[in-house]
Amino acid sequence: MFLRLVKNILYQHRQVETLRETLFSHKAFNVSEAFKLFDENQSGSITDEEVVKVFQSNNIDYGDHHRIVN
């Protein structure tokens, strides 16, 4: 049991390190480009539906389905 716990901890640590390396490898994060990803109809604002659509298309669990953006 203890060995399995240690293996799980090491595995999770490797995953965190991989994610960290991936995030830091993206030198240029552009807020405008990120906004455009969500603002599908180019209205200048992001609707709840647009957020849900992007989350669903990327298999992201968005939890509360009622209202995401205020």
C-alpha positions as CSV (number, residue, x, y, z in Angstrom):
1,M,0.0,0.0,0.0
2,F,2.8,2.4,0.9
3,L,4.7,1.7,-2.3
4,R,1.6,2.4,-4.3
5,L,1.1,5.8,-2.5
6,V,4.7,6.7,-3.2
7,K,4.3,5.8,-6.9
8,N,1.2,7.9,-7.1
9,I,2.9,10.9,-5.5
10,L,5.9,10.6,-8.0
11,Y,3.5,10.2,-10.9
12,Q,1.5,13.3,-9.9
13,H,4.8,15.3,-9.4
14,R,5.9,14.4,-12.9
15,Q,2.5,15.5,-14.3
16,V,2.8,18.9,-12.5
17,E,6.4,19.4,-13.8
18,T,5.3,18.6,-17.4
19,L,2.4,21.1,-17.2
20,R,4.7,23.7,-15.7
21,E,7.2,23.2,-18.5
22,T,4.5,23.4,-21.1
23,L,3.0,26.6,-19.7
24,F,6.4,28.3,-19.4
25,S,7.4,27.3,-22.9
26,H,4.7,29.7,-24.3
27,K,6.6,32.9,-24.2
28,A,3.9,35.1,-25.7
29,F,0.4,35.0,-24.1
30,N,-1.8,37.4,-25.8
31,V,-5.0,38.4,-24.0
32,S,-6.5,39.7,-27.2
33,E,-6.1,36.4,-28.9
34,A,-7.5,34.5,-25.9
35,F,-10.5,36.8,-25.9
36,K,-11.1,36.1,-29.6
37,L,-11.1,32.4,-28.9
38,F,-14.2,32.9,-26.7
39,D,-15.8,35.7,-28.7
40,E,-16.9,33.5,-31.6
41,N,-19.4,35.9,-33.1
42,Q,-16.9,38.8,-32.7
43,S,-19.5,41.0,-30.8
44,G,-16.9,42.4,-28.5
45,S,-18.4,40.6,-25.5
46,I,-18.4,36.9,-24.3
47,T,-21.7,35.2,-23.6
48,D,-22.3,32.3,-21.3
49,E,-23.0,30.1,-24.3
50,E,-19.7,31.0,-25.9
51,V,-17.8,30.1,-22.7
52,V,-19.7,26.8,-22.4
53,K,-19.0,26.0,-26.1
54,V,-15.2,26.5,-25.8
55,F,-15.1,24.5,-22.5
56,Q,-17.1,21.6,-24.1
57,S,-15.0,21.6,-27.2
58,N,-11.9,21.2,-25.1
59,N,-13.5,18.7,-22.7
60,I,-13.2,21.0,-19.7
61,D,-15.6,20.4,-16.8
62,Y,-17.2,23.8,-16.1
63,G,-19.2,22.7,-13.1
64,D,-22.2,25.0,-12.5
65,H,-24.2,25.1,-15.7
66,H,-26.5,28.0,-14.7
67,R,-24.4,31.0,-15.1
68,I,-20.6,31.1,-15.7
69,V,-19.9,34.7,-16.6
70,N,-21.3,37.8,-14.7
